[in-house]
Amino acid sequence: MSNALLLTRQPADNQRLARQLEALGIGCESLPLLELVPVDETGAQRRLMLELDRYQAVIVVSRLAAKLGLDRLDQYWPQTPVGIDWLAVGPGSAEPLQNIGLPVQLPIDGQDSEALLRLPLWQSHFARADLKVLIWRGLGGREHLADQIRAAGGQVDYLELYERRSPAGLPVALTAVAARGVKGIVVLSSQALEYWHAAAGIDWQRQRDWRCWVPSARVAAQAADLGCHDVVICEGADDAAIIEAVQAHPLKD
């Protein structure tokens, strides 16, 4: 497939996005750069969920974090505790919460930590002396978000629900899709970018010339540091934002 766009999220996400892009005449390849593996619950994590009503805000940073966190919520709380602001970074992470009727707030001017922190509710939260925030996430990530909340005097705890791994056989699979004519790649996290760079190996000097769509200025800067020079920043990481960016900056024949 000549001039294909490589999608690198989880298989179901890639398939959904590929259908939409291919309907627009954009050829796609699929290769997840991350393997997401749920982690076993620890005693400390159990206490966080049992004490959920201590928090004024719960932030969900990914669709998988939302799904796994809701499984824990259902286990420990037959009725969701009141008085919590439920926040999501973007539409994908918000959807599982909305599906069970939780009143989720999410930014409308971006899908990153900075946009989330611009929500008006933080004005009153940061005025509290006892602000407590729980972040549902994978192992590691979103430190900037927690740092800003702590700098304002808040307490931040993490409910870490899954870990990210480099998929087995990624270098071989990447070589195979590259040989089929890939000219662009969608990379939606810093860790995915790192795994792409590592898996490319000696072919990195060529792959870094691919047009690279990323979700934020922070990931764009990291891509530039690795030598990528054709980087497009999407206005978020959801399907609509990616499609809009790909149409605005199409691959050249």
Buried (B, 14 or more C-beta within 10 A) or exposed (E): EEBBBBBBBBEEBBEEBBEBBEEEEBBBBBBBBBBBEEEEBEEEBEEBBEBBEBBBBBBBBBBBBBBBBBEBBEEEEEEBEEEBBBBBBBBBBBBBBBEEEBEBBBBEEBBBBBBBBEBEEBEEBBEEEEBBBBBBBBEEBBEEBBEBBEEBEBBBBBBBBBBBEBBEEBBEBBBEBBEEEBBBBBBBBBBBBBBBBBBBEEBBEEBBEBBBBBBBEBBBEBBBEBEBEBBBBBBBBBBEBBBBBBEEBBBEE
